[in-house]
Amino acid sequence: MRKSSMNEKVTFRVFRGEPDEDGDPFGELVDYTVDLDEGMVVLDVIHRIQAEHAPDLSCRWNCKAGKCGSCSAEVNGKPRLMCMTRMDDILDETPKDQPILVKPMQAFPLTKDLVTDTSWAYETDKKISPINGPEVPDWTFYQQEADRLQEFRSCIECMLCVNTCHVMREHKMFEEFAGPRFFVRLASLEMHPLDTENRIPEIKEDFGIGYCNITRCCTEVCPAGIQITDNAIIPLKERVVTDYYDPILNPIGTMKELASGVFSVVTEKFGRKSDPGNLTMAKDALANEKDRMAEASKIERERTERARQRNRSK
């Protein structure tokens, strides 16, 4: 790893701009060259740019310790927390004599410069039914159940996972899709051992979990290290499949869902409903999905068993 030295210069190419009359982002990339001190993070450099070159540069931040999730941005094209991104690492990945590119999150509406409007998150949060457990406050459950939920509680709501999600970033489906951050919250509620609320219909219909195609890009950018895909989204998908597509538990509902869901999607995309080739493609897609779900279920069972073994050994 390259170590920054005293009095070394670094150039940041920072987006400066505001929304135009139509609300679209409008601005330019401006280069700033400042001194780089040992041990600096990206946010330190932004603050130095504000102090020495551009006092009107807008940047949201609060704790500078990776706990508030405020200073989210895109550094060299990757969503990151600026306060947790060390300059030594950035210098390693940046080609020599090239500026370091810093832009706001691209999935959200621009407010100004590096600040984006994430009010959508607050509105989505209100749509989720809160925990519904026993009225007696002295809840008791196993340690491995608490461990499973604790991972989800480490979310700092930085929205980096939402910013990198193609459903949000490319297709702007904010009304139809809850996004990875809120699937984490839904998983923390659905997997609580004493919660009695049934959110599966909302997860399927209102929050659109079917739009997620398991690219794992959200997991890769999570600064808290939450396994969003494996531990939150896939288990929720499994519950949706169990409730709506299991031919043993719900044979009538399964046939209705297949008729209106998988078959119609394929036929609408590839041609007439009377085309037998479409039905074959739909059946193949369903079989592949079942195989993937079975593998995910196996992994989940193995993970649970390991947690139980660790608990017994304590």
C-alpha positions, 0 to 999 in steps of 0.5 A, spaced: 500 500 500 502 506 498 503 511 504 502 518 503 507 523 505 508 530 508 507 536 503 505 531 497 500 534 492 493 531 490 488 533 485 480 532 486 476 532 480 469 534 484 462 535 481 459 542 482 452 543 480 445 544 482 438 541 479 436 545 473 429 548 472 426 541 470 430 538 476 435 534 472 442 535 475 446 540 472 454 542 473 461 541 471 467 537 474 472 542 477 479 540 479 482 542 486 489 541 488 491 541 495 496 538 500 496 531 502 498 529 509 499 522 512 493 518 514 488 523 511 481 520 508 477 522 502 473 527 507 479 530 510 481 532 503 474 535 501 474 539 508 481 542 506 478 544 499 472 547 502 477 551 507 482 553 502 479 553 495 471 553 495 468 555 501 461 554 498 462 546 496 456 543 499 458 536 502 454 532 508 457 529 514 456 528 521 460 523 525 466 522 521 467 515 524 463 511 519 457 511 524 452 516 521 452 514 514 452 522 512 458 522 507 456 517 502 459 519 495 462 516 489 469 516 489 473 514 482 466 511 480 465 507 486 459 508 492 463 509 498 463 513 505 468 518 504 470 518 512 472 511 511 476 511 505 483 512 506 487 516 501 492 511 501 488 506 498 485 511 493 492 513 491 493 505 490 487 505 485 488 511 481 492 511 475 499 516 476 497 523 474 490 522 474 485 526 478 481 523 483 473 523 481 468 525 487 461 525 485 454 525 488 450 519 489 447 518 482 441 514 484 438 520 488 436 527 486 441 532 486 441 537 492 447 541 491 454 539 489 456 532 493 449 532 497 443 528 494 436 528 496 434 521 500 427 523 503 425 517 499 428 513 505 424 516 510 417 515 506 419 508 505 420 507 512 413 509 514 410 504 509 413 498 513 409 495 519 413 496 525 414 490 530 408 486 533 410 482 539 407 480 546 405 486 550 409 483 556 416 487 555 420 481 558 422 477 551 426 471 551 429 468 545 435 464 544 442 467 543 443 465 535 436 468 534 439 475 537 446 474 533 442 473 526 438 480 527 444 483 530 447 483 523 441 487 520 442 492 526 449 494 524 446 498 518 447 506 518 442 507 513 448 510 508 444 508 502 450 506 498 447 499 497 441 503 494 445 507 490 449 501 487 442 497 485 441 497 478 433 497 479 434 504 483 440 507 479 438 505 472 430 504 472 428 509 478 423 504 481 423 508 487 415 507 488 415 499 486 421 497 489 423 498 497 431 497 495 436 493 499 436 497 505 429 496 507 429 489 505 434 489 511 429 492 515 424 487 513 428 481 514 430 484 521 422 484 523 420 478 519 426 474 522 424 476 529 422 470 533 417 474 537 414 478 531 407 476 529 406 481 523 405 478 516 409 482 511 410 477 506 404 480 501 407 487 502 414 484 501 411 481 494 407 486 492 408 493 495 415 492 496 417 488 489 422 484 492 421 480 485 425 485 481 431 484 485 436 479 481 441 477 486 447 481 483 450 482 490 452 489 488 449 492 494 453 487 499 459 489 496 459 496 497 456 495 504 461 499 509 458 495 515 459 488 512 452 486 512 451 480 507 445 483 504 443 478 499 445 472 502 442 473 509 436 478 508 434 478 500 434 471 499 431 468 505 425 473 504 425 471 497 424 464 500 418 466 504 415 469 498 416 463 494 413 458 500 407 462 501 405 463 493 409 458 489 409 452 493 404 447 490 403 443 496 402 448 501 398 452 496 396 448 490 391 453 488 394 459 489 401 457 486 397 455 479 394 462 479 401 465 480 404 461 475 399 463 470 399 471 472 406 471 473 412 467 470 408 465 464 405 472 462 412 475 463 415 470 458 410 470 453 409 478 453 417 478 452 417 473 447 411 473 443 404 470 443 401 466 449 399 460 444 406 459 442 408 452 446 416 455 446 414 460 451 411 455 456 417 451 455 421 457 457 417 459 462 417 452 465 425 452 465 425 459 468 421 456 474 425 450 474 432 454 475 429 458 480 427 453 484 434 450 484 437 456 486 432 457 492 433 450 494 441 451 494 440 458 498 435 454 503 441 449 504 446 454 505 441 457 510 440 451 514 447 450 514 449 457 517 443 456 522 446 449 524 453 452 525 450 458 529 447 452 534 453 448 534 457 455 537 451 456 542 452 449 545 459 450 545 459 456 549 
